[in-house]
Amino acid sequence: MMKVADNKFLADLLAGHVPADGGDALGRLRARAVERVGALTVPTTRDEDWRFTDLAPLTRISYQPVRAATALTAADIAPFVLTEAPARLVFVDGIYAPQLSTPASGAVLLSSLAAALPAQSALVENELGRMAAFENNAFTALNTAFVNDGALVLLARGATAAQPLHLLFIATQKEVAGYPRCLVVAAAGSSATVIEDYVALTPDAYLTNAVGEFVLADDARLNHVRVQRESAAGFHIGHTAVSIAHGSRYHGINIGFGARLSRHNVEVVQTAEGGECELGGLAMVDGSQLADTHTTIDHTKPHGASRQQHKCIVGGSARAVFNGRIVVRQGAQLTNSSQSSRNLLLSDRARIDTKPQLEIFADDVKCAHGATVGQLDADEVFYLKSRGLSEATARSLLTYAFGAEILRDIPVASLRQRLEQTVLARTEIA
């Protein structure tokens, strides 16, 4: 029996979103997740992993289920369409919108999860919910409890997606809870670029609770760009889980500009020798926003390599949190891993909490980490002013350059340019 009364916020969400009964694999997975929600509670600042992030503003709102999808047109989503990515799935408040989507079939399958079943039932049973563990995560459990659709990307053995695949999630309704889900499975020797994009067409408060699972087989290559540009009043909770195998390479870029409060957990596990991971991140917040990023790169086998660079730009009275954890397990010899956390404060009221961590249980490794928090370099500002720029323009230009170092690695030109314009607008030199 679920003890949902122990946590009213979770109980209210469960009351509004009752998953359908079912004896199939998906139904059993949802049932297990519902049970876990009943045993868990919403994290508080007394929990070590949440000590800088108070979820009280999120839990004060009573969220309702999405009763009906908002009817959007091609013109409504035009500002978010990427010309380089003709294959696209669109979800509106978590509901698949086939009239706005252009799925793909064949060696590169891009489909809604519901449409791919039952043809892919065995794969879904094996992979969905395997990497994104929900036993101790209330938000991941909630997402899993109500997953009956989502974005599915399957790359056949040796397949290459010639163009990026775009997963677009749009929030449109006030005070609703949406549960986007992504499952990407890259077979041996395959490669693709996947854009996971969260946007809003409402200025109001709502909850996006998103989970993505990315499974790379031997020698697979995956570029994954995750962009969170939600409403300034919205709330975003995200969980990205990645598995890399022998010789595979995962390159993830995480951009966070939106939401009143956002939390993103990234977990990468190297499951075989020679797996490689590269993570880039940029959080840019101001006003009273809070952006919290927690990452774990877990090297469990020898000859692994990882590199991570995360940046935060914080203005106003906003706050950014970064906790980066690298684990090298016993036996994971000859691991080469580095982590950098660089942070820029734009006001006296802004705050950044950064905590890079190394946990090493092997003795033949090369690992390094570092963190900096500071303001713009006065000498650099002076140099630009001496070349005729105003102080405001000099500071804005330097702030833009600080963030652009992450954005330049995005392999989709139109998306990169739009995000650069966002940074330019926020630095007031557009």
N, C-alpha and C positions, 0 to 999 in steps of 0.2 A: 504494500500500500504506500503510495506516495505521500510524503509529508509536506505537501505544498503549502500548508498553512504556516510553515516555518518562515516563509518568505513571500510576502504579499505581492511584490513586484513580479516575481517569477510565476506565482500562482495566477495572477491576472492575465499574464501573457498566455499561459497554458489554457486558461478558461476561454480565451478568445480564439485560440488556434488549436482545435482538436484534430489531430491527424486521423486520416481514414484508417479503418481496420484493414488488415491484409495479412495473409499467411505467406506471401512471397518474401524474397530476400530484402527488398526495400521496406516492406511493411515491418519485418522483424527488426531491421536496423532502427526504424523510427520508434518502435515500441521500446527498445533498449534505451534510446536517448531520452524518451519521455520519463522513464524510470530514473535516469540519472539526474534530470532536471529536478525531480522531486526530492533528491537527496542532497542537492547542492544549494548554495546561497550566493547572492551577489557579492563580489569582492568588495572589501572596504579598505581604507587606508591603514588598517591594522594588519593587512596581508602584505608581506614584504614586496611582492611583485607589483603591488598597487599603491604603495605608500605615498607616491606623489600625485596620484590621480583619484580624485574624489568623484564617485559616480552619483552623488546625491542629485545633481541637476537632471541627470538622466532618469532616475527612478521617481522623480516627483510628477512625471507626466504619465497619464493613463493612455497607453497605446491600444488602438483598435486593429482588428484584422482588416486586410484589404477586401472590401465587399465586392468591388468590381473594378476592372482595370480602366484607367483613364484612356479615352480614345484620342490617341495622338496621330498626327499626320506626318508625312515625309518632311513637310516644312518645319514642323516643330522640332524635329531632331537634326535638321540640317546643320546647325552650328557644331554638332558633335561628330558628324560623319567624317571619316578619314578617306581621302581619295585613293590612297595607296592600299586600302583594305576593302575590296568589294565584297568579300565574304564576311558577314556580320550577323550576330545574334543580338536582339534587343529585348530587354526585359523592363517592363514598366511597373514600378512598385513590387518587383519580384515576380511578376506574371509575364510569361513569354508572349511576345507580340509578333506573331508570324507575318502580319502584313507589313511590318517594318524591317523584317529580317531577310537575309539572303544566305541560307545555309549552303553547305557544300557536302558532297558525297564522294565516295571512292577511297583512294589511298589516304586522302586527307579528309576526314569526316568532321564536319562542324554541324552540330545538331542540338536541339533541345533534348534534355535527358528523357523526358516523357516520350518524345517521338522515336527515340532510338531503342526504347524498350518495346517488345521483349527480345529483339534481335541481339542486343548487347547485354542481356541479363546476366550472363556468366561473368563478363568483365566487370560490370557494375557491382555485382555481388562481391567480387574479389578485391576491388579497389576503393569503392566509395566508403568513406568512414574509416579506412585503414590508417592513413597517414595523419589525418586530423583527429587525434584522439579527443574524446569528449568526456572521459571518465571524471576528470577533475576541472573541467572548464564549462561553466554554466552557459556561456554564450554559444560556444560550439555545440553543446548539447541541445540548446534551443534550436539552432539552425538545423541540426540533424533530425530533431524530432519532427520538423515540419517540411522536410525536403520531399517533394513529390515531382519537382522539375528542376531544371538548372541548365547550365551550359556544359556541353560535352564536346571535347576535342579528342579525336583518336587519330594518331599518325601510324600508318602501317610500316612494317619493316622496310627501312631504306627510303621511305617517302620524304620528300622535301616540299614544304609549302612555299611556293614561289612568292606569294604575297602575304602580308600580315593578316592575322585572324583577329577580328575585333569583337570583344564581348562588352556590350554597352548596357549599363544598368542605370535607369532613370527614376528618380524619386519625384513624385508629383503631388502627393496628398498629405494633408496635415495630420499629425499625431497618429500615424499608422506605423506598424512594424513590418519591415520586409526582410526576407531571408534569402538573399542571392547565394547560389551554390555553383561552383565550377569544378569540373573534373577534367584534367588534361593527362592523357596517357600517350607517351612517345615511345614507340617500339624501337628495337635496336637499329642504330644507324640513321634514324630519322632526324629531321630538323624543322624548326618553325619559329616564327615570332608571334607571340600572343599578347594582345593589348587588353587588359582588364580595366575598365573605365567606369567610374562612379560619378554621376553628375546629378543635378537637380533642376527642376522647373518650378519649384516652389520656394518662397522665402521662409516658410514656416518650419516648426520643429517636427521631426519624425525620427525614426530609428532604422538604420541600415545595419543588419547583423549578417556579415558576409563570411563565407568560408570557401577557400580554394585549395584543391589538392593537385599536385603536379608530380607525376611518376615518370622518371626517365630510365629507360633500359640501357643496356650497354651501348656506348659510343653515340648516344643521342645528344642532340644539341638543341637547347631551348633558350630563346630570348624572351623574357617575360617582363613587360612594363605594366606596372599597376599604378593607376592614377586615381587619387581621391580628391575630388573638387566638389564636395557636397555643399548644401546650403549653409550659410553662416549660423543658422539656428538649429541645424540638424545634428544628429549624433551618429557616429560611425564606429562600429566595432568590427574588426577584421582579423581573420586567422588564415595565414598561408602556410601550408605544409608541403615540403618538397623532399623527394627521395631521388638520390643520384647513384647510378650504378657504375660498373667498370668502364672507365674511359669516357663517361658522359660529362657534359658541361652545362651547367645552369647559370645563366646571367640574369639576375633580377634587379630591376630598377623600381624603387618605390617612391612615389611623389605624393606628398600630402599638403594640400593648400586649404581645404575646406573644413567644414563642421565646427560647431561650437566646442565639441569634445570628441576626440578621436583616439582610438587605441588600436594598434596593429601589431599582432604577434606573428613573427616569421620564424619557422623552424625548418632547418635544412639538415638532412641526415645523409651522410656518405655511407652507403651500404656495401660497397665493394672497393677493391684496390683501384687507385688512379682516378677517382672521381674529382671533379673540379667545380668550384662554386665561386661566383663573383657577385657581390651585393653592392648596389649603390642606392643611396637614399637622400632625399631632400624634403625637409619639413619647413614650411614658411608660414608663420602665423603672426597675427597681431590682434589689436583690440583686447578681448578677454578670452580668446581661443586657448585651447589646450590640446597639444598633440603628443601622444605617448607611443613610442616605438620600442618593442622588445624583440630582440633577435637571438636565435641560437643556431650555431653551426656545429654539428656533432660529427666529428671524425671518428669513425669506428673501425676503419681498415687502413692499412699502410698506403703510403705514396699518395695521400690526399693533398689537395691544394685549395686554399680559399683566400680571397681578398675582399675586404669590405671597407667602404668609405661612406660615412653618414654625416650629413650636414644639417644644421638647424639655423634658421634665421628668424629671430623673435623680436617683435616690436610691441609698442603699447604696454599693456599690462598682461600680455600673453605669457604662456609657459610651454616649454617643450621638454620632453623627457626622452632619453635614449639609454637603453640598457642592452649592451651587446655582449653575448656570452659565446666563447669558443671553447669547445670541449675536445680534448684529444684523449681517446680511450687507451687503456693498456693494450699494447700490441699494435697500435696505429703508428708504427715507426715511420720515419722519413716524411712526416707531415710538414707542410710549409704553409703557414697561415699568418695573415697580417690583418690588423683592424685599426681604423682611424676614425675618430669622432672629432669633427671640427665645428665650432658653434660661434654664432655671431649675435651679439646683443645690440639692439638698435635704440634702446631707451634704458633709463635708470630703473624703470619699473618692471622690465622684462626679466624672465628667469629661465634658466636652463639647468637641468639636472642630468648629468651624464655619468655612466658607470660601465666602462669596458671591463670585461672579465676574461681571464684565461684560466682554464682548469686542465692541467696537463698531467697525464698518468703514464706517459711514455718518455723514454730518456734520449731518443735520437730524433729530435724534431727541431724545426726552426719556426719560432712563433714570436710575434711582436704586437704590441698595441699601444695606443696613445690617445690622449684627449686634450683639447684646448677649448677654452671659453674666453671670449674677449670682445672688444669693440673694434671699430675700424681703425686702421693704423693712421695715426696723426701725420706721420711723415708722408704717407701716400696721398692723404687728403691735401696736404700742403703742396705736394708736387703738382697735382692736377690743378689746384688753384693758381699756381705759378704759371701754368700754361693757358690761363684765361678762363677757366671754368669757375662758376660760382661754387660756394661751399656745398649748397644743397645738391647741385648737379654732380659734383665730385663724389659726395657720399653715396648718392644714388647709383652712380656708375660702378663704384667699387662693390656695393651690395649686389648689384646685378651680376657682376663678374664672379663673385663668390658662389652664387647659386648656379650659374651657367656651366660651371665645371661638371656638375652632375647631369644636367639636361643634355649636354652635347653628346652623351653616349646613347641617347634614345635613337633607335635606328629608323624611325618613321618621321620623315621631314615635316609633314603638316602638323603632327602632334607636337613635335619638338618646338616648332615655331609658335604654336598657340600657347604653349606653356611658357616660353620665353617672353611672349607678350604679357602674360599674366604677371610674371616677375617684374617686367619693365613697368607695368601699370602700378604695381605696388611700391616700386621705388620712385615713381613719379617722374620718369624720364621718357615715357612712351611718346 
